[in-house]
Amino acid sequence: MIKKLVATTIAVLAMQSDAVVAASDALMVAHPQRTLLTDISFTGSQLVAVGKYGTIVTSSDGSNWQQAQVPVQSLLTAVTFVSESKGWACGHDATILSTEDSGQSWQIQQHLPDIEKPCLDITFANEQVGYAVGAYGMMYETADGGKNWQKRFIDTFVHPDDIDYLAELKEEDPAAYEDETAFILPHFNSLLIDGTDYYLAGEMGLFAVSKDAGKSWLRMPSFYAGSLFSVNKTSDGRILTAGLRGNAFISDPELSSFKRLALNKTATINHVLSVDKQQYLFANSGVIFNRTQDGLSSKQLKNGKSIMAGVLFNGKLVLATEQGIQIVEVKH
């Protein structure tokens, strides 16, 4: 599943990211804000969106956009900031980029086209500790702001029948162990960090929790068999996660169970935004679901283009879509 990966999100992503591209500078184009964009973040002073062929665009007002200097042409899938100036982006070819000037320029921290795995989400606990997650259980972690990234394999998610076999293989044949574990785990699509509580949503109904800042993980009892593409936290402490075909789930305050939201459309949900006491769920076909204290509602963009992510900026939703930046008025 792409944006939060490979085959079932929107076909356009798969079609536009087939080729592995060498690490060469992104092409500068006339209207970069009109290309496929997969994620967007607000730094506190700048909007920063990422997408196709290494495109990164920035804006201070949501109307005028500038293309940043980017040293790769890989499809970028996620962007995050820990301050107004310092941020990271990730994408295909296990690419990880960093910026220290609010997204105006970017440097390569990791680019591994040979492993043929996309990074699908990147998030940081602080300026030093961060995680990049992606296809087939890909996880890289850093404790020094991305100067060094270490690969991590979470054996907690391995089927019980395979645990002893993998442990033995790791001792006897490390190379075979690397090959065996390369594709054994489901895709990790979205990672939420909330203090020392971490939440991971992924393929095949994967939903896992860490209560010790990622040191150990517990896979939650299954409440859905399909892929989950996004996870966020509501103002009242509940966890909201969503994915394929309009499936979205809200937890109880204790995270002991999840309840399906009664959404009125089946569009695949790519991103969950939580703002104050409401949540926006951005989906394919231009669908925006809105959850408030008064209930659930939905609207649809006239152009019907898939919405990959969004932020609230100056009372408007600024959306990253398959046709670039879209601005939507928010009714109060």
C-alpha positions, 0 to 999 in steps of 0.5 A: 500500500502506498502512502501508507503503501503499495496496492490498495490506496490509490492506483495513481501512486503505484503508477507514478512510483514504479521505477527506482530512481538514483540519488539525483536532485529533484527537478525544478518545475513551474508549478510544483504545488500541482503535482502529486503530494502525499503529506503535509506539515505545519512548522509553526511558520511554514507549510511543508508538503512532500510528494512525487519525484522528490518534490518538496514545496513550502509556503508561509501563507498557503497561497504562494508556494516555493519548491525546495532544493532536494537531493533525490527524485524518490517519491516522498511519503511523509514529513515531520517537524520538531521545531520551526526549523528542524524536520525530516522527510522520508520515502521510497528507496528507504530515503530519509532527508533532513532540514534545518531551515524550515524546509528550504533545503534538504540533506540526505541522511539515508538512501538505500535503493537496493533494498527496494523498500519505501519508508511510509512514515517518520516521526520524532520524540524530540530533536534526537530520537526518531523512527522511520517505518515502512514496508514489510516491517521496516523500522529504522531508529536514531538517537542522534537526530538522524546522523546514524540510523539503525535497522530494527526488527521487532520479533514480537510481531512474528508468528509464534510458530516462527520465533524459535526457527528465526532465533536458531537461524540468527545464530547459525546463518546471519545472512540467511536470517537477514533474507528470511526476515526481510519480508516476513512482517506486515507493512508498518504504515503509521507511527504516533508518538505521545510522550512515552506511549507509541502507537503503530498501525499497519497492514493486515489489521496490525495495531501495536502499542509501546508504553516504554518509548518503543523499547518493547511492543504489544500487539493489540487483539485484532479488531479489523483484518484490513490495512490501517493507514493512520493513527492519531489521538483525540483531545479526550485521550482516545486513539483513532485509527483508520484505513481501507474502505472507510474503516475507522475505529475509536478506542475507549479511554483505557485502550482496552477495546475499539469501536467501529465508526459509522461512516457513510462512505467506503473511501479508503482513509489515508490520514487522520488529523486531530484538532481540539475536540474534532477529527478530520479523516482524509480519504480517496475520491476527495472525501473528508470525514469530520467527527465532532461532539455532535456526531459524524459528517462527510463532504467531497471535493468537486474534483474527486481527487484523493486526499493524502493528508491535511493540516488546519492553517488559519481556519482552513484545511490545507490538503496534500492531494494527488493533484497537489495543494487544495484549500478547503474552508472550514465551517464553524 
